[in-house]
């Protein structure tokens, strides 16, 4: 493969974003990179943690893989995704270009994205 993986970030659902974020910042020394009403990105050195507002009890796992070039990776793998639930690359309102896929034999949604230059 010719893409470069930059980060792999877990995405955690929280029933109380404020409480979760305060714990991560005050107890585990994370800092806030993005913080809004329903989505927070925290970091500590090279580690990132995405925290989403939980709307109900039923969630699948989610992972965010940040890469250097979303379209390059999509073009390399798209022909290998037959039968896999996907969403092709699109520009998101939070300045990332992403595609999504469900990892086979799991209930895990993989977000793959790169910053929009």
C-alpha positions in Angstrom: 0.0 0.0 0.0 1.2 3.5 -0.7 -0.8 5.5 1.9 0.6 6.4 5.3 -1.5 5.8 8.4 -1.2 8.7 10.8 -3.5 7.8 13.8 -6.0 5.1 14.8 -8.4 6.6 17.3 -11.1 4.9 19.4 -14.5 6.5 19.3 -16.3 6.3 22.7 -20.0 7.0 23.3 -20.7 9.0 26.4 -24.1 9.5 28.1 -22.6 12.6 29.8 -20.0 14.3 27.6 -19.0 16.9 30.2 -18.3 14.2 32.9 -16.3 12.0 30.5 -14.2 14.9 29.2 -13.5 16.2 32.6 -12.4 12.8 33.7 -10.0 12.4 30.8 -8.6 15.9 31.2 -8.3 16.0 35.0 -7.4 12.4 35.7 -5.5 11.2 32.6 -4.0 14.5 31.5 -5.6 14.7 28.0 -6.2 18.1 26.3 -9.0 19.2 24.2 -8.5 19.5 20.4 -12.2 19.9 19.5 -15.1 20.3 21.8 -18.7 20.9 20.9 -22.1 19.8 22.2 -22.0 16.3 20.7 -18.4 15.5 19.7 -15.1 15.9 21.4 -11.5 15.0 20.3 -8.9 14.8 23.1 -5.2 14.2 22.8 -2.2 13.3 24.9 1.1 13.4 23.0 0.5 11.0 20.0 -2.8 9.5 21.4 -6.2 10.7 20.4 -9.6 9.8 21.7 -12.9 10.7 20.1 -15.9 11.0 22.4 -19.4 11.1 20.9 -22.7 11.9 22.6 -24.7 8.7 23.1 -28.3 9.0 22.0 -29.5 5.6 23.2 -28.1 2.3 24.5 -27.5 0.5 21.2 -24.1 1.4 19.5 -21.6 -0.5 17.5 -18.0 0.0 18.0 -16.3 2.7 15.9 -12.6 3.4 15.0 -11.2 6.4 13.3 -8.1 5.8 11.1 -6.5 9.1 10.0 -4.4 8.8 6.9 -2.4 11.1 4.7 -4.6 10.7 1.6 -8.1 9.3 1.8 -8.7 9.2 -2.0 -5.5 7.3 -2.6 -6.4 4.6 -0.1 -10.0 4.4 -1.3 -8.8 3.9 -4.9 -6.4 1.2 -3.8 -9.0 -0.8 -1.9 -12.5 -0.1 -3.4 -12.4 -3.1 -5.7 -11.8 -5.3 -2.7 -14.9 -4.2 -0.9 -17.6 -6.3 -2.6 -20.3 -7.2 -0.1 -19.0 -4.8 2.5 -21.1 -1.9 3.7 -19.4 1.3 2.6 -19.8 5.0 2.2 -17.5 6.4 -0.5 -15.3 9.4 0.2 -16.9 12.7 0.9 -15.9 16.1 2.3 -17.3 16.6 5.9 -18.3 19.8 7.5 -15.5 19.4 10.1 -12.7 19.7 7.4 -12.0 16.0 6.9 -12.4 13.9 3.8 -13.7 10.5 4.8 -15.0 7.1 3.7 -16.7 4.6 6.0 -16.9 0.8 6.0 -18.1 -1.9 8.3 -15.2 -4.2 9.2 -16.1 -7.7 8.0 -17.5 -10.2 10.6 -17.8 -7.4 13.2 -20.2 -4.7 14.2 -17.4 -2.1 13.9 -17.6 1.0 11.8 -14.3 2.2 10.5 -14.0 5.8 9.6 -11.0 6.6 7.3 -10.1 10.3 6.8 -7.6 12.9 6.0 -7.6 16.7 6.6 -8.9 18.8 3.7 -6.1 21.0 2.6 
